[in-house]
Each structure stands twice: as C-alpha cells, then as structure tokens.
Amino acid sequence: MIGTLSYIFNNFKGTRSLSEVVSEAKQAGYTEPDPRDDLSGTYVARKVMILARESGLKLELSDTPVQSLVPEPLRAAASAEEFMKQLPQCDKDMAKQLQDAEDAGEFLRYVGVVEVINQKGLVELRRYKKNHPFAQLSGSDDIIAFTTARYKNQPLIVRGPGAGAQVTAGGIFSDVLRLTSYLGAPS
C-alpha cells in the first residue's frame, strides 16, 4: 500500500463517504493536485514495477493489470475541481463494497502485488481480515509484506510513514544527497 491510499482507506469507514475522505486527504496535502493520479492506481503500479524488477522480473507497466478506483465517466473530467465535484457519484458503489467488507469483519485495502513465481504484478482493491497487517495500518503509513520461502508462514513486514510534506521532502533530500555523491561531491 502507498501512503495516500492508505490514508484514504484507513479513514473510509462507517458512515464516511469516499468522496469526503478523498477531499480531506487532498486538503491535508496527501493526494496529488489531481486525486485521479492517486485513485487511478498508476503510482501503485509503478511501485509494483520497481519491486518486480528488483526481484528479477522483466515486467513492463503495460503487463500489470490495474483496477482503477476512478469510474469511467469521471476519468474525462476537465479538471481536478470538476472531478472532485463529480466524485460523490461513486460513493454509493464504494459504500456497498465497504459495507460488504465490514459485514464480513474485513477491511478494504488498495494494494499492489508482485507474484514472483507467477511472474506477474497487479493492482487492485482487496479485502483483509482484521488480524492481517494491511488491516492494522493507521494514518498514511506505507506497508510491504514479503512472503518468501523463509517468510512463508509469517511474512516479513516493512512499515512506515508514506505520505505528506515531511516524507516527500525527506525522500527528495535523500535523492539529492545520492546524486551529489554520484557526481563526485565530497562526503
């Protein structure tokens, strides 16, 4: 899970609508200026590609099925503002999915998956039981679960802050330091 979508799905519960939570995330600076960039699944798919390639897979973005959370009619909205005005149109469908999950004692999470054995990646909305690490996130935390031969029964979990100005600034600063070192700046 990535930080923005983690925030959205950690707060999309009970009687709160998806459009309300997305608006709140946008105001808090967690989403891209146009939330469709987050909700389309493209950023998650890019992270899936990075993990897949680091795992030795030769996948392309076009090889990865992505379940977009942006309904087809809203994809063509002229602007982010227009999209946000129209987003309540999808609240009913998402509320139904949320209610079905809650009735089963589960949580909705939008995840990217790399299946090394099957040599594929995918991005989709899934349901998890409350004891699953993905269901235990808070705020805008990122999480990755590695299920391997060694970590088959209990996946290795990496979890931490995933969205917001401080996290982004820290990432950019780290990239600048790495670049200056690569270009030969004294350390």
Number of C-alpha atoms within 10 A of each C-alpha: 26 21 22 26 27 26 25 26 24 21 20 21 17 10 9 12 19 23 20 17 18 25 18 16 21 18 11 11 14 23 24 14 13 14 20 23 15 21 22 18 24 17 15 23 27 16 17 26 26 16 17 21 15 10 13 10 19 12 16 16 16 9 13 19 15 20 17 19 17 19 14 9 11 17 14 11 16 9 12 15 13 12 19 20 14 14 20 14 14 17 15 12 11 18 18 11 16 23 18 15 17 17 10 12 12 19 26 24 20 22 24 26 21 23 14 15 7 8 13 19 23 20 24 18 15 13 22 17 16 13 10 12 15 26 18 12 19 16 17 24 20 21 19 18 16 14 14 12 8 10 12 10 9 11 15 14 13 10 15 14 16 22 21 16 12 11 14 14 11 11 12 12 12 11 12 12 14 12 12 12 12 10 9 8 10 7 6
